[in-house]
Amino acid sequence: MIELNTPCPIAPYVPHAEGMCLLDQLLEFNNYHLYAEVTPGDDDLFATAQGIPGWVGLEWMAQAVAAWSGVQAMQAGEPPAVGFLLGSRRYQTSVDYFALNVPLRIEVFLDFRADNGLGAFRGQLLNQQGAVLASATLNVYQPNSAEALTALSNGEMP
């Protein structure tokens, strides 16, 4: 069982190379949600002079879902597995750019998870005052076997 008493690095729960892990820390999780934090800086992969483009908020939400899945896997004694963002619905953001060097809270909530690896999550980004800056529904797929992943890699149906 993974114990979380204080915020911890999120990278161990996300199967991404170091530079592609976009989130900073895991704040809280359970079987139905995960809260994470990111403080985008000047060296951020998507940084511009105006800040971080608003569309990146969806990427942060997707990585929070990946971290949720990674925590679930590690609690079961398995490594984090590869998953796919199939699409999103109703991505809305109230900002064109997210400010640099200002922490943001990412929250994802499990709505649905099927035995075949399909899932749906609600996600939102909040500022330090708790105001929602962006929200979306994310549809995801996590192959449940190496064979299914190989089939996908070969352009076949698993």
C-alpha positions in Angstrom: 0.0 0.0 0.0 1.3 3.4 -0.9 1.1 6.0 1.9 0.9 9.7 1.1 1.4 11.9 4.1 2.8 14.9 2.3 3.1 15.9 -1.4 5.5 13.7 -3.3 7.1 13.7 -6.8 4.7 12.4 -9.4 7.3 11.1 -11.9 7.4 7.5 -10.4 3.7 7.0 -11.2 3.8 8.3 -14.8 5.5 6.1 -17.5 7.1 9.1 -19.3 10.7 10.0 -19.8 11.8 12.7 -17.4 11.4 15.6 -19.7 7.9 14.5 -20.7 6.6 14.3 -17.2 4.7 17.6 -17.1 3.4 17.6 -13.5 5.4 18.3 -10.4 3.8 16.6 -7.5 1.1 14.3 -6.3 -1.0 15.9 -3.6 -3.8 13.3 -2.9 -5.3 10.2 -4.3 -7.8 7.5 -3.7 -9.7 4.9 -5.9 -11.8 7.7 -7.4 -9.7 10.8 -7.7 -6.2 12.3 -7.9 -5.0 15.8 -7.1 -1.7 17.0 -8.5 0.2 20.3 -8.8 2.3 21.9 -11.5 4.2 25.2 -11.4 5.1 25.9 -15.0 8.4 27.8 -15.4 10.4 29.5 -18.1 12.1 26.1 -18.8 8.7 24.4 -19.3 8.4 22.4 -22.6 5.5 24.6 -23.7 6.6 28.0 -22.3 6.2 31.1 -24.4 6.7 34.8 -23.6 3.0 35.0 -22.7 3.0 31.9 -20.5 1.8 28.3 -21.1 -0.8 28.1 -23.9 -4.3 27.2 -22.6 -4.5 24.0 -24.5 -1.7 22.5 -22.4 -4.2 22.3 -19.5 -5.7 19.2 -21.3 -2.3 17.6 -21.3 -1.9 18.2 -17.6 -5.2 16.6 -17.0 -4.3 13.6 -19.1 -1.0 13.1 -17.2 -3.0 13.3 -13.9 -5.1 10.4 -15.2 -1.9 8.6 -16.1 -0.6 9.2 -12.6 -3.9 7.9 -11.1 -3.5 4.7 -13.1 0.2 4.5 -12.1 -0.7 4.7 -8.4 -3.3 2.0 -8.8 -0.8 -0.2 -10.6 1.9 0.3 -8.0 -0.6 -0.5 -5.2 -1.2 -3.8 -7.0 2.6 -4.4 -7.1 2.9 -3.6 -10.8 4.8 -0.9 -12.7 2.9 2.0 -14.3 1.5 0.9 -17.7 1.2 2.7 -21.0 -2.2 4.3 -21.6 -3.8 6.5 -24.3 -5.9 9.6 -24.3 -8.6 8.7 -26.9 -10.2 12.1 -26.8 -11.8 14.8 -24.7 -15.1 16.5 -24.6 -16.0 20.0 -23.6 -12.5 21.3 -22.9 -13.1 24.8 -21.7 -10.6 27.3 -20.3 -11.1 30.8 -19.1 -7.5 31.8 -19.9 -5.5 32.0 -23.2 -2.3 31.4 -21.2 -1.4 30.0 -17.8 1.0 32.3 -15.9 4.5 31.1 -15.4 5.8 30.4 -11.8 2.2 30.3 -10.4 1.1 26.9 -9.0 -1.9 25.2 -10.4 -3.9 22.3 -9.0 -5.0 19.5 -11.3 -7.9 17.4 -10.2 -9.2 14.3 -12.0 -12.2 12.2 -11.0 -13.0 8.7 -12.2 -16.4 8.5 -13.8 -16.2 5.1 -15.5 -13.7 2.3 -15.9 -14.5 -0.9 -17.9 -12.7 -4.3 -17.7 -11.6 -3.8 -21.4 -9.4 -0.8 -20.4 -11.7 2.0 -21.4 -12.3 4.8 -18.9 -13.7 8.3 -18.5 -12.5 11.0 -16.1 -13.6 14.6 -15.4 -10.7 16.9 -15.0 -10.2 20.5 -13.8 -7.4 23.0 -13.2 -7.7 25.4 -10.3 -5.7 28.5 -9.4 -4.4 29.1 -5.8 -7.8 30.7 -4.8 -9.7 27.6 -5.9 -11.2 29.1 -9.0 -11.7 26.7 -12.0 -9.5 27.8 -14.9 -10.2 24.8 -17.2 -12.3 21.7 -17.3 -12.9 18.7 -19.6 -14.0 15.1 -19.8 -11.2 12.7 -20.9 -11.8 9.4 -22.5 -8.8 7.0 -22.1 -7.7 3.5 -22.9 -5.2 1.3 -21.2 -4.5 -2.0 -22.9 -4.9 -4.9 -20.4 -2.1 -7.0 -21.8 1.1 -6.9 -23.7 -0.7 -8.7 -26.6 -3.3 -5.9 -26.8 -0.5 -3.3 -26.9 1.3 -5.2 -29.6 -1.8 -5.4 -31.7 -2.4 -1.7 -31.4 1.3 -1.1 -32.4 0.6 -3.2 -35.5 -2.5 -1.3 -36.4 -4.8 -4.2 -35.4 -7.7 -4.4 -33.0 -6.8 -6.0 -29.7 
